Amino acid sequence: MSSQELTLLYFNAKGLAETSRILLALAQVDYNDQRYPIEIIDPIKHIYVRDEFDRDKKAGVFDKSMGKLPILRIAENGYITEIAQSKAIERYISKRYGLMGVGLLEEAKIDAVCECIRDIKDRYQKIRSGTEEEKTVYFSQTLHNELSDLVKVFDDGTKYSIGNKLSLADVSVYCLVTQFYDNKDSVKNIAANIPRIRDIVIKVASRPEVRVYLQDRPDTKF
């Protein structure tokens, strides 16, 4: 494709767009990181103030995504295409910039790792609004078990999760461990005791493009 311009639309938050931002950083893609202001009232109950987003939603700006963010807007040769849904965006970026493995089999295995991570996140969301006792059990036992089980999905005999080069699967592992949870210190300690998880996090974090992105990105609460 020629003369392409990318715009990633999301809130001024990590949330559902951070994996895509890190993928774009790794690919060294110059893109427009359009961030809507958002004020957190109650993150557990999902109560926010987001006036600019609400205005654009009412105006139909997000109709192609059923009123939700993120959106990847692709302007190419006079045409604009929009991709909705965070996972679809991640896969598009990964396929376009060589971060989706080699061949259909590796691509499918990378997908499998990402879907396992989605399951882990979905289970935690139920814990997140639960009791303090449930959270204590989660961070003292459950998460270690889940990450240990995740390692079993990885390829054997490689330094990466799937195949022999960095992929969406590795970035998804990195984002799960370093970006997703509120209790980051506990998660860091858990990951440090699971060698495959620890090593993948280090591999992603040590990439110069990722270091520059993390240094320059806006400081947000979530």
C-alpha positions in Angstrom: 0.0 0.0 0.0 1.2 3.5 -0.7 0.6 7.0 0.9 -0.9 5.6 4.1 -1.7 7.5 7.2 -2.8 5.8 10.5 -4.7 7.3 13.3 -5.4 5.4 16.5 -8.4 6.8 18.4 -8.8 6.0 22.1 -9.0 7.7 25.5 -6.0 9.3 27.2 -5.5 6.0 29.0 -3.7 2.7 28.4 -6.7 0.4 28.5 -7.6 -1.4 25.3 -5.2 0.6 23.1 -1.9 0.1 24.8 -1.0 -3.1 23.1 -1.6 -1.5 19.7 0.5 1.5 20.7 3.4 -0.7 21.7 3.1 -2.7 18.5 3.3 0.5 16.5 6.3 1.6 18.5 8.0 -1.7 17.7 7.2 -1.3 14.0 8.5 2.3 14.2 5.3 3.6 12.5 4.6 7.3 12.5 0.9 7.6 13.4 -1.6 9.9 15.0 -2.2 9.0 18.6 -5.6 10.7 19.1 -6.6 10.6 22.8 -9.9 11.8 24.1 -9.8 13.3 27.6 -11.3 11.2 30.3 -11.9 11.8 34.0 -12.3 8.7 36.3 -15.2 8.9 38.7 -15.6 5.2 39.6 -13.4 2.7 37.6 -15.1 -0.3 39.1 -18.6 0.8 38.1 -17.2 2.3 34.8 -18.4 5.8 35.6 -16.3 8.5 33.7 -16.6 12.1 32.4 -15.7 12.1 28.7 -17.4 15.1 27.2 -15.5 15.2 23.9 -16.1 11.5 23.3 -19.8 11.8 24.1 -20.1 14.7 21.7 -18.4 12.9 18.8 -20.4 9.7 19.6 -23.6 11.7 19.3 -22.4 13.1 16.0 -21.9 9.6 14.6 -18.1 9.7 14.5 -17.9 6.2 16.0 -20.8 4.6 14.0 -18.4 2.2 12.3 -17.4 0.8 15.7 -20.9 0.6 17.3 -20.1 3.7 19.4 -16.9 2.3 21.0 -13.2 2.8 21.0 -10.5 2.0 20.0 -10.6 2.6 16.3 -7.8 2.4 13.8 -8.4 4.9 11.0 -6.5 4.2 7.8 -6.3 7.0 5.2 -4.9 5.7 2.0 -4.9 7.1 -1.5 -7.9 9.3 -0.8 -9.9 6.7 1.0 -10.6 6.2 4.7 -11.1 2.8 6.3 -11.8 2.2 10.0 -11.1 -0.9 11.9 -13.0 -1.4 15.2 -12.3 -3.7 18.2 -8.9 -3.8 19.9 -8.1 -7.4 19.0 -8.8 -6.8 15.3 -6.6 -3.7 15.4 -3.8 -5.6 17.1 -3.9 -8.4 14.5 -4.0 -6.0 11.6 -0.9 -4.1 12.9 0.9 -7.3 13.6 0.2 -8.8 10.2 1.1 -5.6 8.4 4.4 -5.1 10.2 5.8 -8.7 10.6 4.7 -9.3 14.2 2.4 -12.2 13.6 4.8 -15.1 13.2 5.8 -17.0 10.0 3.0 -18.8 8.2 -0.5 -19.8 9.2 0.4 -22.2 11.9 2.4 -19.7 13.9 -0.2 -17.1 13.3 -2.9 -19.4 14.8 -0.6 -20.3 17.8 -0.1 -16.5 18.4 -3.9 -16.1 18.3 -4.2 -18.9 20.8 -1.8 -17.2 23.3 -3.7 -13.9 22.9 -7.1 -15.6 23.5 -5.7 -17.3 26.6 -4.6 -13.9 27.9 -8.0 -12.5 27.2 -9.5 -15.3 29.3 -7.1 -14.4 32.2 -8.1 -10.7 31.9 -11.8 -11.6 31.9 -11.5 -13.7 35.0 -9.7 -11.0 36.8 -12.4 -8.4 36.0 -14.8 -10.4 38.1 -12.2 -10.5 41.0 -11.5 -6.8 40.6 -15.0 -5.8 41.8 -15.0 -8.6 44.5 -13.9 -8.7 48.1 -10.5 -8.0 49.5 -10.2 -11.7 50.4 -10.8 -12.7 46.8 -8.2 -10.2 45.6 -5.7 -11.5 48.2 -6.2 -15.1 47.0 -5.9 -14.0 43.4 -2.6 -12.3 43.8 -1.2 -14.8 46.3 -2.2 -18.0 44.4 -4.4 -17.7 41.3 -2.4 -15.5 39.1 0.8 -17.5 39.6 -1.1 -20.6 38.5 -2.7 -18.9 35.5 0.6 -17.5 34.3 2.3 -20.9 34.8 -0.5 -22.5 32.7 -0.1 -19.9 30.1 3.6 -20.9 29.6 2.4 -24.4 28.7 0.7 -22.8 25.6 4.0 -21.4 24.4 6.3 -23.2 21.9 9.1 -25.3 23.5 12.7 -24.7 22.7 12.5 -21.0 21.8 13.3 -17.7 23.5 9.9 -16.3 22.5 6.4 -17.4 23.3 5.8 -18.6 19.7 8.4 -19.1 17.0 11.8 -17.6 16.8 11.1 -13.8 16.7 9.2 -11.2 18.6 5.4 -11.3 18.0 2.0 -10.1 19.1 2.0 -12.9 21.6 5.1 -11.6 23.4 3.7 -8.0 23.4 0.4 -9.3 24.8 2.3 -11.1 27.6 4.3 -8.0 28.3 1.1 -5.8 28.5 -0.7 -8.3 30.7 2.1 -8.3 33.2 3.2 -4.6 33.2 0.1 -2.6 32.0 -3.1 -4.4 32.9 -3.2 -4.9 36.7 -3.6 -2.2 39.4 -1.4 -4.2 41.8 1.7 -3.9 39.7 4.2 -4.8 42.4 2.6 -8.1 43.2 2.3 -9.0 39.5 6.0 -8.1 39.0 7.1 -10.4 41.8 4.9 -13.2 40.5 6.3 -12.9 36.9 9.8 -12.8 38.2 9.4 -16.3 39.6 8.1 -17.7 36.2 11.2 -17.7 34.0 9.5 -17.8 30.6 7.2 -15.0 31.5 10.0 -13.0 33.1 12.3 -13.4 30.1 9.6 -12.4 27.6 8.8 -9.2 29.6 12.5 -8.3 29.6 12.8 -8.9 25.9 9.9 -6.6 25.1 10.9 -3.9 27.6 14.5 -3.9 26.4 13.7 -3.0 22.9 14.9 0.6 22.2 11.6 1.5 20.5 9.6 0.4 23.5 11.9 2.2 25.9 11.5 5.5 23.9 7.7 5.0 23.7 7.3 4.4 27.5 9.5 7.3 28.3 7.5 9.7 26.1 4.0 8.5 26.5 1.5 10.6 28.6 1.3 9.7 32.3 -2.2 8.3 32.8 -4.0 6.7 35.8 -5.1 3.6 33.9 
